[in-house]
Amino acid sequence: MPNQDLAFGIDLSRYNTSADGKGKVDFDAIAAHQPEVVFIAMRAGVSWGYQDPWFAFYLAEAQRIDRVCLAYHVLYPGESVETQMDNFFRILGAVDLSQVPLVLDLELDHGQSVGRITQATAQAVTILTERAGRSPLIYSRTSWIDAHLCVADLPPVHWWLAQYRWPRPYPLYTPEYPSPPYPLPAGVGNWTVHQTGSRCKSIGGASYFMDYNRWHGSKADVLAFVGQFPKTALICPIDHQACPRLFAEDFHDDVRCP
């Protein structure tokens, strides 16, 4: 399926805001962008002690513009998994976990064995599943997974896989890699999200580049993943066009459009 037929998303961390904090991500620019930014992933933290300083702002702003949010946390495989997951949930606070899927970011091996990395990942996945009530996503790339992870020994997860085109020299932007990611890691039969680029044009960010992503499906599939469903726009009695602000699901049966 061509990329333009797949729901489009971005992911953010502190690197998308200026170092002095004055150049913040403009979420109104994100809301106005075409193709529509359907989902936004954002880094919550790293390991057992680090919190991304812009996570709370990103989450609040993404929810303000009514985008599906994902929160990701970077795992250090040689450190206490429980302590790292405690840090993740501390950062999340009162976030509605039925609406914000959680992601385990696997990019660092720190010299640990395949057995240790697999054990740590499985433990982290189990904790996330039990506390959030749903299976998390794992973010990584095929080459890393094949080298450092035994997929068959993991509990059920969804896969967010990175695969890019060879980067163009600065200041050129690099186009998205066409989905699907290929090849899939050994033992992985399907994918949920494809990170299609890391040097794409920034959308509302202070950074020059931004990560782009495609969902394995449409906007309706993204919404269904978090238990939401597209709303039915009310038809304006004046111009007979779909209203961008009023939806049938927002009214009781006894309420009529004026």
C-alpha positions in Angstrom: 0.0 0.0 0.0 1.5 3.4 -0.9 2.5 5.7 1.9 -0.1 8.3 1.0 -2.8 5.7 1.8 -1.4 5.1 5.3 -2.1 7.3 8.3 0.7 9.8 8.9 2.4 10.5 12.2 5.5 12.1 13.7 7.5 11.5 16.9 9.0 14.1 19.2 11.6 14.4 21.9 13.4 17.4 23.5 15.5 17.7 20.3 12.5 19.2 18.5 12.5 22.1 20.9 15.4 24.6 21.0 18.0 24.2 23.7 17.0 27.4 25.5 13.3 26.4 25.4 12.3 29.5 23.5 11.7 27.7 20.2 8.8 25.3 21.1 6.9 22.9 18.8 4.0 24.7 17.2 1.1 22.3 17.5 -1.2 24.6 15.6 1.1 24.1 12.6 0.9 20.4 13.2 -2.9 20.6 13.3 -3.0 22.5 10.0 -0.5 20.2 8.2 -1.4 18.2 5.1 -1.2 15.2 5.0 -3.0 15.2 8.4 -0.8 14.3 11.3 -3.0 11.5 12.8 -0.8 10.3 15.6 2.1 11.7 17.6 4.6 9.7 19.6 6.6 11.4 22.2 9.5 10.4 24.4 8.6 10.2 28.1 12.0 9.2 29.5 15.1 7.0 29.5 16.0 4.2 31.9 15.5 4.7 35.6 16.2 8.4 36.2 15.7 10.6 33.1 12.5 12.4 32.1 12.2 14.2 28.8 11.6 17.9 29.9 9.1 18.5 27.1 7.0 15.3 27.5 4.2 17.0 29.5 4.0 19.9 27.1 3.9 17.7 24.0 1.2 15.5 25.5 -1.0 18.3 26.6 -0.7 20.1 23.2 -1.2 16.9 21.2 -4.3 16.2 23.2 -5.5 19.8 22.7 -5.4 19.4 18.9 -7.1 15.9 19.3 -4.3 13.7 18.0 -3.7 10.1 19.0 -0.7 10.0 21.4 1.9 7.4 22.0 4.4 7.6 24.8 7.8 5.9 24.5 10.6 5.0 27.0 14.1 4.0 26.3 15.2 0.7 28.0 18.7 0.1 29.3 19.0 -3.7 29.2 21.6 -4.0 31.9 19.7 -1.9 34.5 16.9 -2.9 36.8 13.8 -3.3 34.6 11.3 -2.7 37.4 13.0 0.5 38.4 13.0 1.7 34.8 9.3 0.9 34.4 8.6 2.7 37.7 10.2 5.7 36.2 8.1 5.4 33.0 4.8 5.3 35.0 6.0 8.1 37.3 6.4 10.3 34.3 3.1 9.2 32.9 1.3 10.1 36.1 -2.5 10.3 35.6 -2.4 9.7 31.8 -5.3 7.7 30.5 -3.5 4.5 29.4 -6.6 3.3 27.5 -6.0 6.2 25.2 -2.2 6.5 25.1 -0.5 3.3 23.9 2.9 2.7 25.5 6.1 2.0 23.6 9.4 0.3 24.6 12.3 1.9 22.7 15.0 -0.7 22.0 18.1 0.7 20.4 20.8 0.2 23.0 22.6 -3.1 23.8 25.3 -1.7 26.2 27.3 -4.9 25.6 24.7 -7.1 27.1 24.0 -10.6 25.7 21.1 -11.7 23.6 19.8 -13.6 26.6 20.0 -10.7 28.9 18.4 -8.2 26.4 15.6 -10.7 25.7 15.0 -11.3 29.4 14.9 -7.6 30.2 12.6 -6.9 27.3 10.2 -9.7 28.2 10.1 -8.4 31.8 9.5 -4.8 30.7 6.7 -5.9 28.2 5.0 -8.0 31.0 5.1 -5.0 33.4 3.7 -2.6 30.8 1.0 -5.1 29.8 -0.1 -5.7 33.4 -0.1 -2.0 34.4 -1.6 -0.6 31.2 -4.0 -3.4 30.4 -2.8 -3.7 26.9 0.2 -5.0 24.9 2.8 -2.3 24.2 4.6 -1.5 21.0 8.3 -2.2 20.6 10.3 0.4 18.6 13.5 -0.8 17.0 14.9 -1.8 13.6 15.3 -5.1 11.9 19.1 -5.2 12.1 19.1 -4.5 15.8 16.4 -7.0 16.6 18.0 -9.8 14.7 21.4 -9.1 16.4 20.2 -8.7 20.0 16.8 -10.2 20.6 15.1 -13.6 20.5 11.5 -12.6 19.4 10.1 -16.1 20.1 10.8 -15.6 23.8 8.7 -12.4 24.1 5.1 -11.9 25.2 2.7 -10.5 22.6 3.7 -7.0 21.3 3.0 -4.7 18.4 6.0 -3.6 16.3 7.1 -0.1 15.3 10.0 -0.6 12.9 12.4 2.0 11.6 13.7 1.8 8.0 14.9 4.9 6.1 16.3 5.9 2.8 20.0 6.7 2.6 20.2 10.3 3.9 20.8 13.1 1.6 23.5 15.6 2.5 22.5 18.6 4.6 20.6 20.9 4.1 18.5 18.5 1.9 15.6 16.6 3.3 15.4 12.9 2.8 12.1 11.5 1.5 10.2 8.9 3.3 11.0 5.2 2.8 8.1 3.5 1.1 6.2 1.2 3.4 6.2 -1.6 4.3 9.5 -2.0 6.2 11.3 -5.0 4.7 12.6 -7.4 5.7 10.8 -7.9 8.9 12.9 -9.2 11.8 13.2 -12.9 12.3 10.1 -14.2 14.2 8.0 -11.0 13.5 5.0 -11.6 11.3 3.5 -8.1 11.0 4.1 -4.5 11.8 1.9 -1.7 13.2 4.0 1.5 12.7 6.8 2.2 10.2 9.2 5.0 11.0 9.8 6.1 7.4 12.3 8.9 7.9 14.5 10.7 10.4 15.7 13.6 8.2 12.3 14.8 7.0 11.1 18.4 7.0 10.2 19.6 10.5 6.5 20.3 11.0 6.1 23.1 13.5 9.3 22.2 15.3 12.4 24.2 16.2 14.5 21.4 14.9 15.5 21.3 11.2 14.6 17.7 10.8 11.8 15.5 12.1 10.9 11.8 12.2 8.0 10.7 10.1 5.9 7.6 10.5 3.2 5.6 8.8 0.6 3.4 10.5 -0.3 0.1 9.0 -3.7 1.2 8.0 -6.0 4.3 7.8 -6.9 6.9 10.3 -9.9 4.8 11.3 -7.4 1.9 12.1 -5.4 4.3 14.3 -8.5 5.4 16.2 -9.7 1.8 16.5 -6.3 0.9 18.1 -7.1 3.2 21.0 -10.8 2.3 21.1 -12.0 5.4 19.2 -14.1 5.5 16.1 -14.5 8.3 13.5 -17.4 10.7 14.3 -20.2 11.5 11.9 -20.2 15.2 11.0 -23.5 17.1 11.1 -24.6 18.5 7.8 -25.1 22.3 7.9 -28.7 23.2 6.9 -27.4 26.4 5.2 -24.6 25.2 2.8 -25.3 21.5 3.1 -21.7 20.8 3.8 -20.2 18.6 6.6 -19.6 20.8 9.7 -15.9 20.6 10.9 -16.9 21.2 14.6 -20.2 19.5 15.3 -20.7 15.8 15.3 -23.7 13.6 15.7 -22.1 11.6 18.5 -21.7 14.8 20.6 -25.4 15.3 21.0 -28.2 13.3 22.7 -31.1 12.0 20.6 -33.4 14.8 21.8 -31.0 17.6 20.7 -31.6 19.1 17.2 -29.2 21.2 15.2 -30.5 24.8 15.2 
